[in-house]
Amino acid sequence: MTKKIAIGMFQTGRVRDSWKMPGRQDDPNFTDLGYWIDLARRCEAAGADFLFLADSYGYPTLGDAIIPTAIERNVQFSTVDAQMLVSALASATERLGIVTTVSTQVEAPPVITRQYRTLDHFSNGRVGWNIVTGSAQAASALLFGEPLMPHDDRYAKAADHVELSLKFWEGCWEDGALIRDGAAGIWADPSKVHEIVHDGPFFSTRGVLVTPPSPQVTPTLFQAGASTAGRDLAARYAEAVFLAAEAPTLAAQIADIRARAVGYGRAADDIKCLIAGTFRVADSRDEAEAAHRAAIEQISLEHAATLYAYFTGIDLLSLDLDRPIPASAAQGDNGRTNIERFLGPDAPTVREVLEEFRANGVMGKPFLGTPGEIADQAEAMIAATDADGFLVQPDPDGGHDLFFGRVMPELRRRGLLKDELPGATLREHLFGEGRRRLPDTHPGAAFRRSAARVPV
Ligand SMILES: Cc1cc2nc3c(=O)[nH]c(=O)nc-3n(C[C@H](O)[C@H](O)[C@H](O)COP(=O)(O)O)c2cc1C
């Protein structure tokens, strides 16, 4: 039987700079709520599993200064607060999953557990949290007036954050705690609502998540950030992970995440590995390649360098263009995925890294050609990497509709897509009907209260 893949839709990763692309179909006016509602409705009509909204407080800086190109060209600069969109999108759709990004560096567990629980109620169980330690952390740290925390400490903090969040979600309210007996005037059973006492390395608390359990209890947990520490966090807690690289790197990353998950007592297929890629569809391969080249022409080297600085804090234009990134520059405490990706014996030169970022940004090579060619490439990618699906970034010229109208039908014809999204919740869309809650193999399940369980 053909493996059924998951399809998540990126908000148009280049929403921030697609405003200047000629001939686009979308009008990606990201300050207009109607744009987002329309996009969510189209994702739902096409049968996508979820819409993904990226977010970060960071923007491109070098040292302590904003890079002017970021402002001038809107390179990872202006955006809106994605979390604010979710209620509106949930109310405009019925089945579509909605995944948003919140960094564990910025908002504390009492804030985000309440937010996601509320949104899980409002969406009837369709929300997911993309757990990140955050891109452009140097800028974010300056913004919040905090020192830049060393990279691996940020991941240790993320683990503490997720542990505490899971305690709030899974450990506060026992099943049956909510009574809502209006006649008797009883809201909930105090013996079944538990205080969380947590004294971790980064977060301490004594308190209760006051919002009662939502359909998924814990939102579906995503993770992005493929550094070694990031993959380890994914292996411990994530139910789905976003990865972007070329096939051999992806295959190694996916194998590593699955092996680590098994090491943590989880099943290898408890994590859906989703490849983030750009899709450019046309009537012929030549046409698609020409359009891709034309799009690259619009991106200057300064733009590419600014994008790279956003993810890594490294100024490529200050380095020797004909040598690989030197070890001294590769030590930074910003994100590490896009540093580690370009190290090693076959490391490209700085010039090649710049060209790669110009052409593809953080994504791997695009999937391009006719719908049939793209489906061939997608199938080959799944076979080569053991991935479970895609996070699709449609090219800004064609927009989402070209992907929905031409590529999705071809994937469906080949039996790669689910006929219908199973279940009502996002977790069921990804794992099958009936799996509304975290499985027992997930560490969060250990925080559930029952007579037999020790206090959290
Ligand atoms: C498809 C995809 C989407 C991502 N979305 C976000 C995002 O919305 N916000 C964010 O801070 N990081 C996001 N990341 C992760 C960052 O690229 C970055 O790697 C991470 O935040 C820092 O972790 P690292 O040190 O492990 O690289 C995304 C990564 C991928 C592959």
The ligand as a Gaussian input file, in Angstrom:
#p B3LYP/6-31G(d) Opt

LIG

0 1
 C       10.298000      24.815000       7.936000
 C       10.909000      25.475000       9.095000
 C       10.187000      26.443000       9.760000
 C       10.738000      27.088000      10.851000
 N       10.002000      28.049000      11.468000
 C       10.546000      28.758000      12.478000
 C        9.830000      29.823000      13.078000
 O        8.683000      30.100000      12.719000
 N       10.434000      30.521000      14.064000
 C       11.697000      30.242000      14.507000
 O       12.177000      30.928000      15.386000
 N       12.384000      29.222000      13.969000
 C       11.850000      28.484000      12.955000
 N       12.548000      27.461000      12.391000
 C       13.802000      27.027000      12.998000
 C       14.900000      27.994000      12.728000
 O       15.259000      27.840000      11.378000
 C       16.125000      27.765000      13.608000
 O       16.797000      26.671000      13.096000
 C       15.826000      27.541000      15.052000
 O       14.889000      28.398000      15.557000
 C       17.112000      27.621000      15.870000
 O       17.466000      26.368000      16.189000
 P       18.832000      25.659000      15.762000
 O       19.911000      26.270000      16.549000
 O       18.592000      24.239000      16.125000
 O       19.035000      25.890000      14.320000
 C       12.036000      26.782000      11.286000
 C       12.756000      25.793000      10.617000
 C       12.205000      25.147000       9.532000
 C       12.992000      24.089000       8.832000

